[in-house]
Amino acid sequence: MSTTEKIAVITDSCADVPQELAEKYHLFILPMRITCSDGEYRDGIDIHAQDIYEILKKELPRSSTPSGADVEDTFTEIRRQGYTKAVAILLSGGLSGTVNHVRLAAEELEGLEVEIFDSGQASIGIGAIALQAAEYVQEGMGFEALKQKIRRLITDTKVFFSIDTLEYLQKGGRIGKAAALAGMLLDIKPILSFDAEGEIYTAAKVRTRKQVEKRLLALVEELKEEGRPYNLVVADGGAPKERQELEQKLAKLFPDSRHLYRAKIGAALSIYLGSGLLGAGIQYLD
């Protein structure tokens, strides 16, 4: 790597990167804004998922892109630390305007070259891309090669997640009312994922909570390709014991993963997902 290339990796709080990994890989995280009846908060800083679960019992908060001040402050800090280039791997443009917001801010910068990526994902799907990119940076990969790798990671990262109710996705305008109503009336537990356009779609349906884990494992196993290096991801929103069981079974199915990233769903995504989420996925590295 050229001695003049010091590359920062930026993501947003919807990546749900665990704090210890964010620190280990020196990630810069832009906090989403969350507005409740009593004021505005920053995701992961002064409001967390457990707070949202309580708030949802009486109101539906709103989420919005990171503030202009937070974006500007992050870029300022990156330059202060001596970085000359940066990559920003952000929440799916199908769910949020964050990508465009950060891109516009980056166009005004001087002294820092920033490449913006729409991850087409949410939660640890974004997080796994950002973490792997940061690992490549630590290994000495240059900026041009890194950009190519990130494009491949976006294509080769696939995460599935199940939620207890579609109510909040529907109320938040992230899924059609008809689909939400059908799910609630039939007591279907949908397994969701993201399509090539970064939009949520239903990858599978199960009838009971007990069937969720089995179906998640089967969906990931269908993506298994022998001989390819990979990372695994698991996530939960208010379901830590179930996530631990899922993680153990996933690790048995895929014993040779480079990393197994685990995440708890943060406040911003919990507005639309509620509690009871389970997720699992795989990321190929070649």
C-alpha positions as CSV (number, residue, x, y, z in Angstrom):
1,M,0.0,0.0,0.0
2,S,1.2,3.5,-0.8
3,T,2.4,5.3,2.3
4,T,0.2,8.2,1.3
5,E,-3.0,6.0,1.4
6,K,-4.6,6.1,4.8
7,I,-8.1,4.8,4.3
8,A,-11.0,5.3,6.6
9,V,-14.1,3.0,6.7
10,I,-17.4,4.7,7.5
11,T,-20.8,3.0,8.0
12,D,-24.0,4.0,9.8
13,S,-25.6,2.9,13.0
14,C,-28.0,0.6,11.1
15,A,-25.0,-1.7,10.5
16,D,-25.3,-2.9,14.1
17,V,-21.6,-3.4,14.4
18,P,-20.7,-4.5,18.0
19,Q,-18.8,-1.8,19.8
20,E,-15.7,-3.9,20.4
21,L,-15.4,-4.6,16.7
22,A,-16.0,-1.0,15.7
23,E,-13.1,-0.1,17.9
24,K,-10.9,-3.0,16.8
25,Y,-11.3,-2.0,13.1
26,H,-11.4,1.8,13.7
27,L,-14.8,2.2,12.0
28,F,-16.5,5.6,11.9
29,I,-20.2,5.2,12.5
30,L,-22.8,7.8,11.6
31,P,-25.8,7.7,14.0
32,M,-29.3,7.7,12.6
33,R,-31.7,10.2,14.2
34,I,-34.8,9.0,16.0
35,T,-37.7,11.3,16.8
36,C,-40.1,10.5,19.6
37,S,-42.8,12.7,21.2
38,D,-40.3,13.9,23.8
39,G,-37.5,14.8,21.4
40,E,-34.8,13.7,19.0
41,Y,-32.1,11.1,19.8
42,R,-29.0,9.6,18.1
43,D,-29.2,5.8,17.5
44,G,-26.7,3.9,19.6
45,I,-25.6,7.0,21.5
46,D,-28.5,8.2,23.6
47,I,-31.2,5.7,22.6
48,H,-31.0,1.9,22.2
49,A,-33.2,-1.0,21.1
50,Q,-34.6,-1.7,24.6
51,D,-35.8,1.8,24.8
52,I,-37.6,1.4,21.4
53,Y,-39.4,-1.8,22.5
54,E,-40.9,0.2,25.4
55,I,-41.7,3.3,23.3
56,L,-43.5,1.1,20.7
57,K,-46.1,0.2,23.3
58,K,-47.4,3.7,23.2
59,E,-46.2,5.4,20.0
60,L,-44.3,4.8,16.7
61,P,-41.1,6.8,16.6
62,R,-39.6,8.1,13.3
63,S,-36.1,7.5,12.1
64,S,-34.2,9.8,9.7
65,T,-30.8,10.1,8.2
66,P,-27.7,11.1,10.2
67,S,-27.7,14.9,10.8
68,G,-25.7,17.1,8.6
69,A,-23.7,18.1,11.7
70,D,-22.8,14.5,12.5
71,V,-21.8,13.8,8.9
72,E,-19.6,16.9,8.8
73,D,-18.1,16.2,12.2
74,T,-17.2,12.7,11.1
75,F,-15.5,13.9,8.0
76,T,-13.7,16.5,10.0
77,E,-12.4,13.9,12.5
78,I,-11.3,11.6,9.7
79,R,-9.2,14.3,8.1
80,R,-7.9,15.4,11.5
81,Q,-6.6,11.8,12.0
82,G,-4.7,12.0,8.8
83,Y,-6.8,9.9,6.4
84,T,-6.7,10.9,2.8
85,K,-9.3,8.5,1.5
86,A,-12.5,6.9,2.8
87,V,-15.1,4.4,1.9
88,A,-18.7,4.7,3.2
89,I,-20.8,1.6,3.3
90,L,-24.4,2.5,4.1
91,L,-27.9,1.3,4.7
92,S,-29.9,0.2,1.6
93,G,-31.1,3.1,-0.5
94,G,-34.4,1.1,-0.7
95,L,-35.0,1.9,3.0
96,S,-33.3,5.3,3.6
97,G,-31.9,8.4,2.0
98,T,-28.7,8.1,3.9
99,V,-26.6,7.1,0.8
100,N,-27.7,10.3,-1.1
101,H,-27.3,12.5,2.0
102,V,-23.7,11.4,2.7
103,R,-22.8,11.5,-1.0
104,L,-23.9,15.1,-1.3
105,A,-21.9,16.0,1.8
106,A,-18.8,14.2,0.5
107,E,-19.0,16.3,-2.8
108,E,-18.3,19.4,-0.7
109,L,-15.1,18.0,0.8
110,E,-11.6,19.0,0.2
111,G,-8.6,16.9,1.1
112,L,-10.5,13.7,1.5
113,E,-11.6,11.3,-1.4
114,V,-14.7,9.4,-0.4
115,E,-16.3,6.5,-2.3
116,I,-20.0,5.9,-1.3
117,F,-21.5,2.5,-1.4
118,D,-25.2,1.5,-1.2
119,S,-24.9,-1.8,0.7
120,G,-28.3,-3.0,-0.4
121,Q,-28.6,-4.4,3.1
122,A,-29.5,-3.6,6.7
123,S,-28.1,-4.5,10.1
124,I,-25.2,-7.0,10.2
125,G,-25.4,-7.4,6.4
126,I,-24.0,-3.9,6.2
127,G,-21.8,-4.5,9.2
128,A,-20.1,-7.6,7.7
129,I,-19.2,-5.7,4.5
130,A,-17.8,-2.8,6.5
131,L,-15.9,-5.1,8.9
132,Q,-14.4,-7.1,6.0
133,A,-13.4,-3.9,4.2
134,A,-11.7,-2.6,7.3
135,E,-9.8,-5.9,7.6
136,Y,-8.6,-5.5,4.0
137,V,-7.4,-2.0,4.9
138,Q,-5.5,-3.3,7.9
139,E,-3.9,-5.9,5.6
140,G,-2.6,-3.1,3.5
141,M,-5.0,-3.2,0.5
142,G,-4.9,0.0,-1.7
143,F,-7.9,2.2,-2.4
144,E,-8.7,1.0,-6.0
145,A,-8.5,-2.7,-5.1
146,L,-10.6,-2.1,-2.0
147,K,-13.4,-0.5,-4.0
148,Q,-13.5,-3.5,-6.3
149,K,-13.6,-5.8,-3.3
150,I,-16.4,-3.9,-1.6
151,R,-18.5,-4.2,-4.8
152,R,-18.0,-8.0,-4.7
153,L,-18.8,-8.2,-1.0
154,I,-22.1,-6.3,-1.6
155,T,-23.0,-8.9,-4.2
156,D,-21.8,-11.9,-2.1
157,T,-23.4,-11.1,1.2
158,K,-26.8,-12.6,1.9
159,V,-28.7,-12.3,5.1
160,F,-32.2,-13.7,6.0
161,F,-34.2,-12.5,9.0
162,S,-37.5,-13.4,10.7
163,I,-39.7,-11.1,12.7
164,D,-42.6,-11.7,15.0
165,T,-44.9,-9.2,13.3
166,L,-45.1,-7.2,10.1
167,E,-47.1,-4.5,11.8
168,Y,-44.2,-2.0,12.3
169,L,-42.8,-2.5,8.8
170,Q,-46.2,-1.7,7.4
171,K,-46.8,1.3,9.7
172,G,-43.4,2.6,8.8
173,G,-44.1,2.2,5.0
174,R,-41.4,-0.4,4.4
175,I,-43.7,-3.2,3.3
176,G,-47.1,-3.3,1.6
177,K,-50.3,-3.2,3.7
178,A,-51.7,-6.3,2.0
179,A,-48.6,-8.3,2.7
180,A,-48.6,-7.2,6.4
181,L,-52.3,-7.9,6.8
182,A,-52.0,-11.4,5.3
183,G,-49.1,-12.2,7.6
184,M,-51.0,-11.1,10.7
185,L,-54.3,-12.8,9.7
186,L,-52.7,-16.1,8.9
187,D,-50.2,-15.9,11.8
188,I,-47.4,-16.4,9.2
189,K,-43.8,-15.9,10.3
190,P,-42.1,-14.4,7.2
191,I,-38.4,-14.9,6.5
192,L,-37.3,-11.7,4.8
193,S,-34.2,-10.7,2.9
194,F,-33.1,-8.0,0.4
195,D,-33.2,-8.3,-3.3
196,A,-30.7,-6.9,-5.9
197,E,-32.4,-3.4,-5.6
198,G,-32.0,-3.3,-1.9
199,E,-35.8,-3.8,-1.3
200,I,-37.2,-6.2,1.3
201,Y,-38.9,-9.3,-0.1
202,T,-40.3,-12.5,1.5
203,A,-37.8,-15.3,1.0
204,A,-39.9,-17.9,2.8
205,K,-42.8,-18.4,5.2
206,V,-43.2,-20.6,8.2
207,R,-46.2,-21.1,10.5
208,T,-44.6,-21.2,13.9
209,R,-41.8,-19.6,15.8
210,K,-40.2,-23.1,16.3
211,Q,-39.9,-23.4,12.6
212,V,-38.0,-20.2,12.1
213,E,-34.5,-21.4,13.2
214,K,-34.8,-24.5,11.0
215,R,-35.8,-22.5,7.9
216,L,-33.1,-19.8,8.4
217,L,-30.5,-22.6,8.6
218,A,-31.9,-24.2,5.4
219,L,-31.9,-20.9,3.5
220,V,-28.2,-20.3,4.4
221,E,-27.3,-23.9,3.6
222,E,-28.8,-23.5,0.2
223,L,-26.1,-20.9,-0.5
224,K,-23.3,-23.2,0.4
225,E,-20.5,-23.4,-2.2
226,E,-17.6,-25.7,-1.5
227,G,-14.1,-24.3,-1.6
228,R,-15.0,-20.6,-1.2
229,P,-13.8,-18.7,1.9
230,Y,-16.6,-17.1,3.8
231,N,-17.8,-15.3,6.9
232,L,-21.0,-16.1,8.8
233,V,-23.4,-13.6,10.5
234,V,-26.1,-14.0,13.1
235,A,-28.3,-11.3,14.6
236,D,-31.2,-10.9,17.1
237,G,-33.5,-8.3,18.3
238,G,-34.5,-9.1,21.9
239,A,-34.0,-12.8,21.4
240,P,-30.5,-13.5,22.7
241,K,-31.0,-17.2,23.7
242,E,-32.5,-18.1,20.4
243,R,-29.7,-16.3,18.6
244,Q,-27.1,-18.3,20.6
245,E,-28.8,-21.6,19.6
246,L,-28.9,-20.5,16.0
247,E,-25.3,-19.5,16.1
248,Q,-24.2,-22.8,17.4
249,K,-26.1,-24.7,14.8
250,L,-24.9,-22.4,12.0
251,A,-21.3,-22.9,13.1
252,K,-21.7,-26.7,12.9
253,L,-23.1,-26.5,9.4
254,F,-20.3,-24.2,8.4
255,P,-17.3,-25.1,10.5
256,D,-14.6,-23.3,8.4
257,S,-15.8,-19.6,8.6
258,R,-13.1,-16.9,8.7
259,H,-15.3,-14.9,11.1
260,L,-18.7,-15.3,12.7
261,Y,-20.1,-11.8,13.3
262,R,-22.9,-11.5,15.8
263,A,-25.1,-8.4,16.2
264,K,-27.9,-7.0,18.2
265,I,-30.4,-5.0,16.3
266,G,-30.1,-1.3,17.1
267,A,-32.7,1.3,17.9
268,A,-33.3,2.7,14.4
269,L,-34.1,-0.7,12.8
270,S,-36.1,-1.8,15.9
271,I,-38.7,0.9,15.1
272,Y,-39.6,-1.2,12.0
273,L,-38.8,-4.7,13.2
274,G,-40.0,-4.8,16.8
275,S,-38.6,-7.4,19.2
276,G,-38.2,-11.1,18.5
277,L,-36.0,-10.9,15.3
278,L,-33.6,-13.7,14.4
279,G,-31.2,-13.4,11.4
280,A,-28.5,-15.5,9.8
281,G,-26.4,-15.2,6.7
282,I,-23.2,-15.8,4.8
283,Q,-20.6,-13.7,3.1
284,Y,-18.3,-15.1,0.5
285,L,-14.9,-13.5,0.2
286,D,-13.5,-14.5,-3.3
